[in-house]
């Protein structure tokens, strides 16, 4: 079984653990809507850097009468 030859000093141990810290999420405010979003990402409405990149999809309308769930009424 592998065993360490010498005790790891607290300095070496802490230097190794210095990269384990968690960072907070960076958010920026959208200029058009005022909502917060991740930087360098397209907004929900399709804008990036003030220009529309993607047209938003039309809302999907579901018709409950057409779907019977496989059962005859």
C-alpha positions, -999 to +999 in steps of 0.1 A: +000+000+000+014+034-009+022+056+021+036+092+020+073+093+028+072+126+047+044+147+062+030+174+040+035+208+055+006+231+062+021+256+037+022+230+009-013+217+017-027+253+018-010+262-015-025+232-032-060+241-018-057+277-029-074+269-062-104+252-046-122+284-037-156+289-052-163+320-073-195+339-075-215+341-108-208+372-128-240+389-141-246+420-161-277+441-167-293+440-201-296+475-215-328+469-233-349+451-207-330+458-175-329+421-166-297+404-154-280+378-176-247+361-180-220+381-198-213+373-235-246+354-239-276+362-260-306+375-241-340+356-239-355+380-265-327+373-291-305+404-286-267+404-283-247+436-281-278+457-289-286+438-321-312+412-327-295+379-336-324+355-335-361+361-341-381+348-311-404+319-318-441+324-319-460+312-288-473+276-291-510+273-287-522+239-275-556+226-284-570+204-256-599+191-276-577+175-303-557+154-278-579+127-262-549+108-247-556+077-267-591+072-252-624+074-270-648+097-254 
